[in-house]
Amino acid sequence: MFGLLFFILFAPGVGEFLCTSSDLEMSYTFCDSTAHAFMFNLTPCSTMNKSVWKAALTWIPRSDIHFLKIVFHVWYDGAKALLWKELLCSGADDEYSVCGTLKGETLEAAFDIKGSRIKFPKGNYRVILQGFSDDSENNMLICLNFTMIVKQDAF
């Protein structure tokens, strides 16, 4: 079954069912109280038999992106499973296209997510993705709260 994960959101606090297939369901909300102009799509909507997910992002940030730190918090069936932090933009010799985007500009990016090679055990996942414009993690640019339900084991 061909699945497509796609969403556009302009209002905070609104949740949406994103994607469903025989092995996966995904939904999201924004976890901060500020409205966003944001679009993201991901194919396929499946955790089975795919080594790479194709992703596309369109976003109009609320402030200039000279510094960007991404933080992922992942829970599996209610237990904290992963905390991962990555500095994407530091203001010098940045390699990502998001770096240098100015407030109000439309950022468009397409990329592969190779983490789909992971065999996700059946269960409920909660992923909080936060983007900060400072290293102290005080100035949040964006916050997304994803729910992922893996319906069957991939092994």
Order of alpha helices (4+ residues) and beta strands (2+ residues): beta-beta-beta-beta-beta-beta-beta-beta-beta-beta
